[in-house]
Every structure is written in structure tokens, then in C-alpha cells.
């Protein structure tokens, strides 16, 4: 499989813009154009920030410009907060200004199921390709890059880390970053990519595969644009970095919701289970598990084998843990000979009662603490 270096470079430029124009900026605090400008101002974006509003009023203390052409400096990245029917004209303005990337916060396109809206989205993607402009979205929150002080929501942590997140949903993208930060996890970058009219999950996965700032990759996916390309990219990525995937649209109701949320074709879960087995990607069953797995891979050293030792707070809990580990493809192995000898030296015959998984209540009978047992097993 050939690496798309032009796409990787384009995405890297998107995450590191020297200047951003917010088209559709508004003094109305409830408008998307105001909110997105507020995110960038409050997060302390370090580059040049240009609100674009035909009325030319100041917004959040920044001078506004009636159109892109009036901006005095170069514009690297445009955030589009205007109606869908105005996007084609904006793309032409972007080409004249030599803008190379546009985030379409704009929605009400193919996700609506309306044929006219679907055709418009295709026309937007076609025009962007003709003009050499890369698109994120439409119908998404765009990029989060704490190293550049770029945020797509209020009050997100601006301390950089090593987790990269690829999230099809907009609201969930902010929630993942916020909840993971409460657990101590920090992100290199995150992207909410929505309908994926141009740049899609495979493009971002390949980017994070090569991104030196990213050591762990999280994905929330409702569907993929090109199954074979995604599979090949995922298989390469998991050989280099941990990849954790939460798949949305597993039930009939979820599949219907995915179609109306981001115009995604969710695919069968049988096919996804094959993908997980063949690529060694880690499957999360829900949001909490995605967050817990991110904590494990962020803070713990890499796992080099499949053998597991368990010290549980009782027989029932230990049994349930054993089931979950083995169902995940790990092995809860019997004690090796050296541990058997060590335990027998404390109390002969104890290993007929005590094994792996370890019931911590039994350890008290030989005056052994759980942490000591864990050290023996490590």
C-alpha cells in the first residue's frame, strides 16, 4: 500500500496553521460563528485570527473583514460557519486567497438524507478537489491541537500529550477529550471529521501512524468510506502504535442513527469482528471502556506477552476478571514453579487452595499482602 504523503503533509499543515479565518463570525453569542471564534480566543491560539463578517463589526475585540480577499495577510486555514448553499462561492474565494484547507462546520447536507443536499455535498467536494483545497467535514467540530492552542470546545485542556483521537461525531469528540483529561490523559491532537466528504478516517489514521507526537490512537467510527484501504492502514498502524476503536452503529437502531448523524454506512458487526481479529486493534465496547483503555495505554509500559496474573478482592470478582481477560484473548496462567515454591515455603499445601487468579482474602492466612503477591507475579 502506497503512503499518501501529500495527504499527510496537508493534514499536518491543518493542525499547525499560522493563520485562521472564521467565516461567518458573528457578534451573536449563540451563533456558531461566535462560539467557534470564542473557542480560539479563549484557548489562546498563537497565530493570526481573522473574523469574517460582511457587516465589518468588531467581534471579541478583533477587527472583522467583509470577505476573505480583504484580509491583509495570508490565510492557512478557514473555518466555515455559513449556510450550505454559500459554501461553493466561499471555496472560490479561498482559491483566490490561496487557502489550502477548509473546515466545514456547516451541516444539513448528506446526513439529512435529502437528495438535493446530498448532491450539493458532492458538488462541494468536487469543487474543492478542482481547486486543490482539502476539506474537513462537513457537519463536524474540526480540529483540536493543544500544542497550537487550537480548541473546538469550551474549557478543554491545553496541555499537550501523546494520544491522537479520530472521532466522527462532533459532540463526542469534545466529551472524549474532556473526560480523558479528568483521568490524566493528554492529547497530541484530535479531529472531528463528520460526513468525510474529503478527508476521512483512513486519511487521519495514516497521519497519526506517522505523527511523531502521537503514541496512542483512539477512534470513534460510525462507518468507513473505503473498507479495504482502512483495513490495510489499520493493520500497519497496529504494528507500530496501540489503536483503540469504539464502533458506533452496532445495533439496528444504531445503524439507522449513524445514517442520519454523519451519513455513514455502518457495516455489519461480523465484518468488524473479523477486522479486529486480523488487525489486532483493541475494541472498546462503550465510551467508559474507551477512556479506561486510553488511561492504560497512556500510563503503562507496553505489554510484551499474553500471560496475566490477577489479584482480586474476593473469589467472585477474581472469577469475573478471569473470564474477561480470557475472552479478550489473554491467558490467566497457573503459577510457575518458582512462585509455587515461594508460597509453599510460607505454608505447606497453600497452593492447593491459592492459585491464579489470587483471592486476596486467602493471602491474609499466610501474612502476605496483595502488593507483595503482585511483585512475585510481575
Buried (B, 14 or more C-beta within 10 A) or exposed (E): EEEBEEBBEBBEBBBBBBBBBBBBBBBEEEBBBBBBBBBBBBBEBEBBBBBBBEEEEEBBEBEBBEBBEEBEEEBBBBBBBBEBEEBBEBBEBBBEBEBBBBBBBBBBBBBBEEEEBBEBBEEBBEBBEEBEBBBBBBBBBBBBBBBBBBBBBEEBBBEBBBBBBBBBBBEBBBBBBBBBBEEEBBBBBBBBBBBBBBBBBBBBBBBBBBBEBBBBBBBBBBBBBEBEBBBBBBBBBBEEBBBBBBBBBBEEEBBEBBBEBBBBEBBEBEEBEEBBEEBBBBBBEEBEBBBBBBBBBBEEEEEEEEEBBBBBEEEEBBBEBBEEBEEEEBEBEEBEEEBBEBBBEEBEEBBEEBBBBBBBEBBEEBEBEBEEBEEBBE
